[in-house]
Amino acid sequence: MEINITTFLLVCPMVFLAGIIDSIAGGGGLISLPAYMIAGVPPHYALGTNKLSSCIGTAASTARYIKNKTVNYRIGTVSVILALGGSFLGANLALLVKEEIIKNLLLFVLPFTAFFVLRSRKTEEGRTPLSDRATFIIACTASFFIAIYDGFYGPGTGTFLLLCYTALARMDIKTASGNTKLVNLSSNIAALITFLLHGKLILLLGLTAAVFSIAGHYIGSGLVLKKGYTIVKPIMILVLALLFVTLLLER
């Protein structure tokens, strides 16, 4: 596929914004994936190229969470293995679906996923923790099934993981956030390899966008979660509304 300067001008700023939002509130894929498609990138190539930029960007914010020791490695190790398998399965399923269906599916996924991403988050303080065994089983199971979705499509994966870890597995918010990034990075890697092996990736565009994604993730992960989310939320609503309208007009 041929790309031009307009493609970069449309994609890169949106990927930067997606990186900031993703590192703070999750759901950056709700912005970056539509941006690729609006820029004229075919759906399967958009999925693969988006995985490249988001994978590198997520690695940046994941490193900061690991440095701050917010990862439970007992749960994380098994979750990563399951996420790799789930994402590989999901990505291969996506490649079997016609590109037109992938593009039209975004019109349904975008508002549905945005609803969960934009919901006000409340830390489940004061709740009785589950047993270590129950937390382990729930977190690992959620990692596998959500990774299937991440490989198949992706937007909102971080939010879905965080909700399952905190609300169902009852992990504390800091540990849940650290494990979310670790598992999300793993599922991104598995999907990226799958799309790469099938040639569904625009390397130059993905690497360029990755630079902007790293910058966005680095800035976003350095902000305080609650303060940052209150700033990001109205911006994200506006951007998602514009993207949704643009996608409708392109049909």
Secondary structure as UniProt FT lines:
FT   HELIX           5..24
FT   HELIX           29..38
FT   TURN            39..40
FT   HELIX           43..67
FT   TURN            68..69
FT   HELIX           73..96
FT   HELIX           99..117
FT   TURN            125..126
FT   HELIX           132..152
FT   TURN            155..156
FT   HELIX           157..163
FT   HELIX           164..168
FT   HELIX           173..197
FT   TURN            198..199
FT   HELIX           203..221
FT   HELIX           225..250
//
